[in-house]
Each structure stands twice: as C-alpha cells, then as structure tokens.
C-alpha cells in the first residue's frame, strides 16, 4: 500500500452504471490512511454487501460501494438494484498486490467479477465487469 491510487471508474451492477471514486492508501479528502492487513471477504460480509445493494435504500447502497459521500448516483441506480439478487462466491476471493481484491458474483443469473477495495478494514465494491 505504499503507492497512492486515485481513479474514477465505472461501476456496473445489474447493468446500471455509476461513477465512483476508488482510493487506496488515502481517504476521500487525500489524507494518508494507515495500511494494515485486511481480512478475506467473509460469508457474513458478503451477505451484508448483498443486502445493502438490493435494499432499495440509498444510504445502505452507499455503505456497500466505495464512493465519495458527495458523488451523486445516476438516476434510478438504487431502484434498479432493488430486488436483483446478488450472490457472492467467497471461495473465489483473491487479494491483489495493489491492495484491491476480486470476487465472483451472480447477479440475476449473470456472472460478474466484482472488484473490491478495503476502506477502514471493510471490503467495499469499487467496480464490476460482466464475465463474457
């Protein structure tokens, strides 16, 4: 975690795009964050992420994605996630050398790769891509 990565990427969950701020080694305001070991994605954390994503509640969706509190979601994004089952396969969790991680997920019958970033010791969704 010695380097700083600040990038704007598109998140696509259930076919809807939203721009999020992804960071590693610094918080949203640019202050250094102490790097420490982050545990693997647990079944409990995966269920929390899934429940927050499909809750239909913007505050809960924001708890699941790495996004600046000031970043607006695309119109209809939260509503489009509601009711679309998201199932993470924690056995596919892989931490990457840059501090990010990835895990496979099934969303409404489609297979996705979900990229995660650790924020305050919790894995949050930073981006997704459909598996071809």
CORURLIN-V386422 format. One line per field, one symbol per residue. burial: 1 if it has 9 or more other ideal C-beta (glycine too) atoms within 8 Angstrom, else 0. Layout:
burial->???
This chain:
burial->000010001011110101111111110000000000010010001101111111100001110111100010110011011101110111001000001111111110000111111100001111110000
